[in-house]
Amino acid sequence: MKTFGTLDAKDYNVEEMYTSAPMSWELVSSSNGVQVTSPADLVGAVMVQRASNDYTNYYYTNNPKLNTDSGTYEYILYRSIKHVFYNGRYFYSGSVLQTSSLAGLPNDFYVISVGQDFYGNRIKPGTFEISTEIANKTIVDDEVGNLYISQSGVGTYVGNVFYDSGIAVVKMDTGSVVTAMSSGGLKLVQDSELYVDYSSDVKYHRHEVNIKIDRSEFNFSPFNPSIFSTYTATTGSVTQSWNDLNIRSSASSPDTWNMYNLMGAGVVNPYITTVGLYNEQYELLAVAKLVQPIQRSFDINQIFIIRFDT
């Protein structure tokens, strides 16, 4: 009688997967910076700040460039972005240096940062978009971390997006005095609206376990309370057949048989309703409930495939 079995390594597989959800934000630029206006009550979930390589103003004047909404100096933000993501004029996507970047790090840019609660494990590649009231122009990503202006089928690269960090860098159009989106980059002035759209990815793991049961295994159900019930035969031939197996419940009741004896003799097949997965210390890790009971077969091997997500 066997109540536990072992699994081979090849019978267990884990696959990394993602589930996505679309996110859409509306922001407005004011004298206090760029603030989220929709969805309501989520101010600070997405931030847009200016960064600049103008270190002269930072070191030698009493009035360095400052993001008033966050209190972050533009030069400090520039140095932080360069240190974390860029190497020379290229950038890192995850841990891989993307030398195919067509934008590099400009001297003046916007940093669009999304709170982790609102992008999950990453921004889904190929879904990041920035737009304004300007028609027919959108900044989109090319699935490998580059941002470009999409306009009438012509793309001009203006920045990068770092999916795992929820951060995008967009070149600032310093030559414009009004809200603009062009090959020169993006420019936001007071009272201009900005729209940020993407899909957030949440990572999970799908486990698949293949449980192979030989036809000679798990053919007994010792934990079922009904195992000790009795059964009375009504057909003479069946009665004689069971008598020949010497599995009667008692000598005083020749036509009554114990279920325990019937199952032990292979006359009755048990049903499988639940499969438990244990570790090497016999600690229960997971329980799989079958939709409907499946009868054990004495003639062929059976395979149960269990899938669950974590």
ABEGO torsion letter per residue (X at the ends): XBABBBBBAAABBBBBBBBBBBBBBBBBBBAAEBBBAOBBGABGABBBBBBBABAAAAAABABBBBBAAAGBBAAAAAAAAAAAABBEABBBBEABBBAABAAEBBABBBBBBBBAAAAEABBBBGABBBBBABBGBBBBBAGAGBBBBBBGGBBBBAEBBBAAAGBBBBBBBAABABBBBBAAEBBBBBGBBBBBBBBBBBBBBBBBBBBBBBAABGABBAABAAAABBBBBABAAAAAAAAAAGABABAABAABBBAAAAAAAGABBBBBABBBBBBAAGBBABBBBBABBBBBBAABBBBBBBBBBX
